[in-house]
Amino acid sequence: MTNAIFIPITQKQIEGEAVQTVDARALHTFLGVKTPFKQWIERRISDYTFLFNRDFWEFSGKKTFGIFSKEATEYALS
């Protein structure tokens, strides 16, 4: 029996509507992508012509690196 690893699907309220989403950063990690996240997500959005507020949403967030933190753009994918 193998240990299955799943990417959590969450339900977000976006403009009053319940939407099932996946955290893009979690997907990036799960896939083991070597390209830095920012470059990877921008390329995916462009290559697959994702539509803002339909296929993906952007949120402000904080990324913590040890004792440091910085603002980062987070993405939810439908």
N, C-alpha and C positions, 0 to 999 in steps of 0.2 A: 504494500500500500504506500502510495506517495503522499507527501505532505503538500496539499494544494495551497497556493498563495493566491489570494484574490485582491483586486483593487477595489476598495470600498466605493459603492455607489451611494451617493447621498441625495436627499431631496432638498432642493433649495427653493425658497419663495422668491421668484424673480418677477417683478412688476405684478405682484398679486397672483401669479400662477405657479403651481407646483411643478418643478422640472427636475427630472433625475439627471444627475451630473456625476462626472468623474473629475477628480483633481488632476490637472495636467502634470503637475510636478511629481505626483505619485506614479502616474503612468510613465513618465520619463525615467524615473528610478527603476520601476518594475521591468521596463524594456531593456535596461542596461545601456542606454544610449551614451555614447562617449562625447558627443557634441554638447557644449554648454547649453543649459536649459533655455536661456533667452534666445539663442540662435535657433535651437531646435523648434521651439514653439512658433516663432515667427515664420520659419520655413514651412512648417506643417500648415499653418493658417493660410499662407500664400499658395503653396502647391496644391492644396485640396480645396481652395476657394471657400474656406469656412466663412460663414456670415455672422457678423457681430450681432449679439442678442437673439440668435437662433441656434447656431452651432457652438458658440463659445461666448463666455462672459468674462470680463476683467474685473478684478477686485484689488484694492490696495491691501497689502499685508506686510508683516515684518518677518524677516528671516533672521534667525539667530545663529551666529557662528561663535561658539564658545562664549566669551563675555561680551562680544560685539553683536549689535543688531543693526539692520538697515531696512529701509523701505524697499519693498519688492512688489512687482505686479504678479498676482496670482491669477490663474485661469481655471474656469470650470468648463468642462466640455460636455455637450449633450450626446 
